[in-house]
Amino acid sequence: DAGVTQSPTHLIKTRGQHVTLRCSPISGHKSVSWYQQVLGQGPQFIFQYYEKEERGRGNFPDRFSARQFPNYSSELNVNALLLGDSALYLCASSEMGALLYTIYFGEGSWLTVV
Amino acid sequence: DAKTTQPNSMESNEEEPVHLPCNHSTISGTDYIHWYRQLPSQGPEYVIHGLTSNVNNRMASLAIAEDRKSSTLILHRATLRDAAVYYCILRVPTGNQFYFGTGTSLTVIP
């Protein structure tokens, strides 16, 4: 069975540009969350979506936005890119948004801002 | 945000048990304790989780202190493939928000 898939795997953008990252959850999973991982640190929570509604937001500026589609896939958008946005962006999915469900991470999208 | 404290790094000899400690003194009664590990250039991988009682699965065991202010992940026989960063995480009750710290980098020595 396919795990969480993310695209693109690597990309390079210029400061001020916009980026869209995509995530397909495991089949049957309705909850998707996004994390940012800067080199040398643990992942930081950005957003959680469940049944196409935002259910949680971390401490990130409004330049970060996301949405979930009817097929439960998700996009993370970042506007006006800064050098500090360079990081690994991780998507995770789970069956539901409740406590007991394990979340599964994808391999991530490596974003470099130059 | 619920916080966890872990040693930055640990070493273990191959095929010996490893005990990875975690302090979470601000844990609330409904917070689950989760452990994930992350191999280089990969996303985090689920290891184990628990609430109050000790837990075992095929990968590891989780020992939770009686007051729940600390826990220990136990790898019974470390292999080279266990070399990774191990994260102890408290799961916020309202959803999928995991708050990661910097984790413990485990080195396994052949």
Contacts between the chains, C-beta under 8 A, distances in Angstrom:
chain1	res1	chain2	res2	distance
A	4	B	43	7.6
A	31	B	95	7.8
A	31	B	96	5.8
A	33	B	95	7.9
A	33	B	96	4.4
A	33	B	97	7.4
A	35	B	98	7.9
A	35	B	100	7.9
A	40	B	102	7.7
A	41	B	102	6.1
A	42	B	85	8.0
A	42	B	87	5.8
A	42	B	100	3.2
A	42	B	101	5.5
A	42	B	102	5.5
A	42	B	103	5.6
A	43	B	44	6.7
A	43	B	98	7.5
A	43	B	100	4.9
A	44	B	100	7.2
A	45	B	97	4.9
A	45	B	98	6.4
A	45	B	99	6.7
A	48	B	95	5.1
A	48	B	96	4.6
A	48	B	97	6.3
A	50	B	95	7.1
A	50	B	96	7.8
A	55	B	94	7.6
A	55	B	95	5.0
A	55	B	96	7.7
A	56	B	92	7.9
A	56	B	94	6.8
A	56	B	95	4.8
A	56	B	96	6.9
A	56	B	97	5.0
A	58	B	97	7.2
A	90	B	43	5.3
A	90	B	44	7.3
A	92	B	43	7.7
A	92	B	96	6.9
A	94	B	96	6.1
A	97	B	95	4.7
A	97	B	96	5.9
A	99	B	30	7.7
A	99	B	32	5.7
A	99	B	91	6.3
A	99	B	93	6.0
A	100	B	32	7.9
A	102	B	46	5.0
A	102	B	49	7.3
A	103	B	46	7.4
A	103	B	96	5.6
A	103	B	98	7.2
A	104	B	46	6.9
A	105	B	36	7.9
A	105	B	43	3.4
A	105	B	44	4.8
A	105	B	45	7.2
A	106	B	43	5.4
A	107	B	41	7.9
A	107	B	42	6.0
A	107	B	43	5.2
A	108	B	42	7.9
A	108	B	43	5.3
